[in-house]
């Protein structure tokens, strides 16, 4: 009845406001008039906040509000914080002692890690969703593909869980007969704070976010979880600013990812935003070469036609005029290399959470089978470093292409 977007909540706030205004008008003593005016400000402010929340369809429940403001990804997050340099056995022990295995086998489990960056020297919070299959004995020897998920700005990695609802949606898809495959969802803190916009870039004389997200994090996780080494079995996806991040990192680190999902993303970087009060920072300084190198719509045209790039999937709202135009332009550029690249348009959708919620199922249905096929022929990034110059590289690229099309017949499939 009184959830953040309910009509009853709006009516209640209006009634309270009107009652306080009447009290202010009828009160004879000035002190009570001032007191009533101060109190009336509260429902008026809450009405405005609720209206914005309803317009953007952000929080749908008070639980999501509490979890987000409290810094928790979900009420069922297992705290595995400060596992710096922990072994896989130690993390398994943490999961075994803190996870309700009966529930995890049915719905999966979200854990929270603090992951250090060896090359970037950053240390960030990372939410990891382990699918139900991760806890089943049939998958005990299986290394799962990974989907790295990047949030928009302003935002945190927990928004993928609390607001987009990706873990609940994915759990439903896995048990509902949808054409998805089990994968581990990794949701890192991409910027270092809700009000910080660094666009997942290596900032000149600043944080090295790209290095952390595309090198440090993928190098760390396979040592503590049963996930694939970085390469064709790793995907990356994001919405809004996270969409730019996924497109950019997929091209800059093109041999480290097998698939990229761009939800309402943009393809030209802007200035970063930092501080309170907010001030802008030029991430590349005066280096135009670095700016062009991190502009996906330009970078993809400069790569040789023979260069291997991740498979792309694009999604956008039909009423997001600027986003739709940018996505169609980028789709045309990718079509020269990938004739089957998809652009999924949500009718009537804007640059809002409902659009991204609507796009998540189809993105997972496209990406997870692709990554699972690649996982059947794991090729670590260390072996992919020279695919563009060597004969062996051409052989690897051919195998990856076959795997992406599902045409490798002698490949064992993961347990059902």
N, C-alpha and C positions, 0 to 999 in steps of 0.2 A: 504493500500500500504506500509506503513512504520511502521507496528507493530513490536514489539521486535523480532519476529521470521521470518519476511518476507525476501524474497530474495532481494527485492528492497533496504531494509535497509543495507544489507551486501554489495551490489554493490555501494551504495552511499558512505559508509565508505571507501571502496577501492578506489573509484575515488578521494575522498577528500585527502586520504593519498598519492596517487600517485601525485596529483597536488602539494601538499606541498613538497614532495621529489624533484620534478622537480624544484620548486622555490628555494629550498635549493641548488641544483646543479648549477643553472643558475645565482643565485644572485652574484653580484660582491663584495658587501660589507659584511664584516664578521658579522655585527650586524643583517643583514637580514637573513643570513644563520642560525645563532643561533636561531633567532626568528622562522624561518620556521621549524627548527628541533624540537623546543619545541611544536609548534602547531601540528606537525605530530604525536607526541606522543599521542595526545588526540584521534584521530580516530583509531590509532593502539590499544590503550587500550580498547576503546569501542567495537572494533571488537572482541577482546578476550573475553570480558564480554558477548557480544551477542552470541558468539560461545558456551560458556559454558551454557548460558541460553537455547540455542536451543538444545544442547546435552541432557540436563536434562529435557527439555520441561517444564521449571518452569513458567515464566511469559508469558502469551499469549497476553496481551494487556497492553497499557501504563496506563490504568485505574487501573489495578491490581498492577502495579509497584508503582504508586502514592499512592494508598490506603495502600499498605503494608509498604512503607517507611514512610508514614505519620502516621502510627499507627492506621489506621481506618480499621475495618473489611470490610466495604463496604460503598459506597457513601450514602446508605440509612439506615445506623445505627442510631437508636434512642438513644440518650445519656440519660441513666438513672443512671449515675455515682453517687457515694456517697449516696447510699440508705441504709446505715448502719442502721440496726434495723428497717427498714421501714416496714409498715404493707402491707398486700395484697391490701387494699383499696388505700393506697398511691401510690403503683406501678401501680395499675389500673388507677389512676388519671393521672399519668405521661404518660402512654400509650395513654389514651384517649385524652390528650391534644397535643401530639406530633406525633401521628401515623396517617397517611392517611388511614382511615378505609376502604375506597373503594378499595385501592390497597392491604391492608393487608388481606382482605377477599379473594382476588384472589391469592396472592403470598406469604402470610405470612410476618413476620417482624423480623428483627434482632435487638436486643437491646444489649447495653453494660452496664455491672454492675461492681461495685467494691465490692467484697464479702470478708468480714473479716472471719478469722478462729478462732473460740473460743478455740479449743484445740491446734492447731498448732501455733497460734499467727502470722499467715501469713495474708497478705492482697493482693489479686491478682485481676487482670482484668479478667472478664469472659464474653464471647460473648454467647448470647442465641438466637437461632432461634425458633420463635413461628410459628407453621404451620398455614395455612389459617383457619383451623377449630377452632383454639384458639379464633378467633374473630367472629365466627358465633354463633347466638343465640341458635341454637340447641345443642351446646356444652357448654353452659354457666355453667352448673353444673358438667361438666366432668373434672376429673383430668387425665392429659396426662402422658403416660409413658415417660421415659427419656433415651436418648442415650448420654453418656458422651464421648466426642471425644478428644483425646490427640495427639498433633502434634509430628513430628520428630525433630531431631537436625541437623543443626541449624534451628530454626523455632519459630513461634509464633502461638497462637490460630487463628489469622486472616488468616493464610495460608490455613486453612480448607475452608474458604470462597473465598479468592482471587485467590488461586492457585489450590487447589483441586476442588473448585467449588461445594461444597456439598450442599449449600442452593439452588442454582439454579437447580442442578440436582434433589434434593428431591422435590422441588416445581413442576418440570416437571413430575416427577413420580406420585405425588399425583393427578395431574390433567389429567394424560394420561392413566388412567386405569390400571396401574401396580399394582401388588399385594403387595403394601405397605400400612401401616396404619399411621395415624397421630401421631407423637411423637414430643416432644420438644428436640432439639439438643443443648447440653451444651458444649461449647468449652472453657475450662479454660486455663489460663497461667500455664503450668505444671511445669516450671523450674524457673520462675522469670526473664527471659530475653532470647533474641534470641541466644546469644553466650554462654549460660550456659547449661550444660548437667548434670542434677541431677538424671535422669532416674526414676523420680517419687518416690524416696526412702526417708525414714527417715534417713538423713545423721547423722552419729555419731558426736555429738557436733556441729550439723549444722541444716539447714532448715529441717522441718518435712513435706516434700511434700506429702508423702503417707497419713499421717493423714489429711492433708488439702483436698486432692482429694477424698479420700474414706470415710471420716467422716464429716469434717466441711462443705464442699460444699453441699453434699446431705442432710445434716441436715438443712441447711439454706434455700435452694430454695423452698421447699414446703410451707414455711411460707409466701412467697411473690408472688409465682406464682401457678397456678392451675396445679401442677404436683404431681405425685404419691410419697408417702414416699419411702425411699430407701428400696430395697428388690427385689423380683423377677421381678418387672416391671421396673427396672433400668438396662440398658445395658452399656457397656463400649467398646470402640474401639479405635485403634490408628494405625499409620503407622510408620515403621522404629523403632526409639527409642520408639515412642508412642505405637508400637505394643508390644514391651517388657513390657511397662508399663501396657497395658491392660491385658496381660497374667498374669503378676505378681500380680497386684492388684486384679484380679478376683479370684486368688487362695488364696492369703493372707487374703482377705476379702470376702471369698467365699459365705457367706450368705447374703451379701449386694448387689449382682448383680445376675441377672437372665440370662444374656447372655454376651459373650465376642467375639469381632471381632479382629483378629490379622492380619494386612496387612504388609507383609514383615518384620515381627518382628524377634527378636532373643530371646533366652531362657536361656541365661547365662549372668549375669550382668558384665559390665566392670567397669573401674575406671571412676569417674566423671571428668568433665572438667569445670574449673572456671577461671575467671580473664583475664586480658590483660597485658602482654602476657599470653597465655593459660598455665595453669599448672594443673596437675592431682591431684585428691583427692581420697583416698580410702574411700568409703561411709560407710564401716563397720569396719574400723580400722583393728584390728587383730582378730575380732570376726568371726571365721569360721562358727559357728552355724548360725549367722544371714545371712552370705553370702549364705549358703545352703538353708536357709528358704526363701530367695528371688531369688532363681534359679528355675524357673518354671519347667524345665525338671527333676529336682531332687525332688522338693516339691510334684509334683503330684504322684510320686511313693511312697512317704512316707505317703500319706493320706490313711486312711482305705477305702476299696472298698465300704463300705456302706456310706461314707461321701458324702454329697450333694455338688456338684460344679456347677458353671454356665454352660450353653450350650456354646460350642465353635464353631467358624467359622474361617477358616484360608484361607488366600489368598496370592499369591506370583507371581512374574514374572517368566516365563519359562526360561529366560536367567540368572536369578539371582541364580547362581549355589549354593553358600553358603546358601542363604536364602531358596532355594527349599529343600536342604538337611536337614536343621534345621527344616523346617515346616513339612516335611514328618516324621522326627523322633518324633516330638511332636505329630503329628496326631496319630502315632502308640500308643503312651502312653495314649492319650485321648480315643482312640477306645476301650480300655479295660473297659471304663465306659460309653461311649456314642457311640454306634455302628454306628450312622448315622452322625458323625462329618464330615463336608465338608472341602475339600482342593481345592480351586479354583485357577487354574493356568492360567495366561494370556499368550498365545503363543507369544514368542518373547519379552516379557516384561522384563525389568531390575529392578534395585532398584531405580526407578525413578517415577516422578509425573504421567506420562501417565499410568503407571501400577496401581497406586492408584486411579486415576480417573476412570479407567476401572472397578476396583473392587467395588467402592462405590455403584453403583446401586444394584448389586446382594447382597451385604452385608445388605443394607437397606431392600431389599425385604425379606431377611431371618429373620432379627432381629426384625423389627417393628411389624409384626404379632405375633411373639412369646411374645414380651413384652405386646402387647395389650391384648392377652389372659390372661397373668398373672395379668394385671391390673383389670380384671373383678373379680378377687378374691384377692384384695390387702391384703398382709400380711407384715406389717412393720417389719423392721429388729429387733426391740425390742422384737418381738414375735418369732423370728427365732433363738434366741441365744442359745437354748438348743435342737435343732432338732436332734442332734446326740446322745442324751442320754435318751430322755423321750418318752413315748408313744405318748403324744401330738405332740412331734416333728415329730414322724413317720407319724402321721396323716397329719400334715402340709406338709411334704415332699411328701406324696402321692398325695395331692391336687395340689401341684405345678407341679408335674410330669404330672398329668392329664391335667392341664391347658396348659402346654408346648406342649402336643400332640394335644390340641384342642378337647379333648374328654369330656369336661364338658358340658352337654346338657342344663342344666337349667340356664346357665349364660346369663344375659342380655348383649347385644352388645351395643357399643357406638353409638351415633347418626350417621347417614350417612351424 
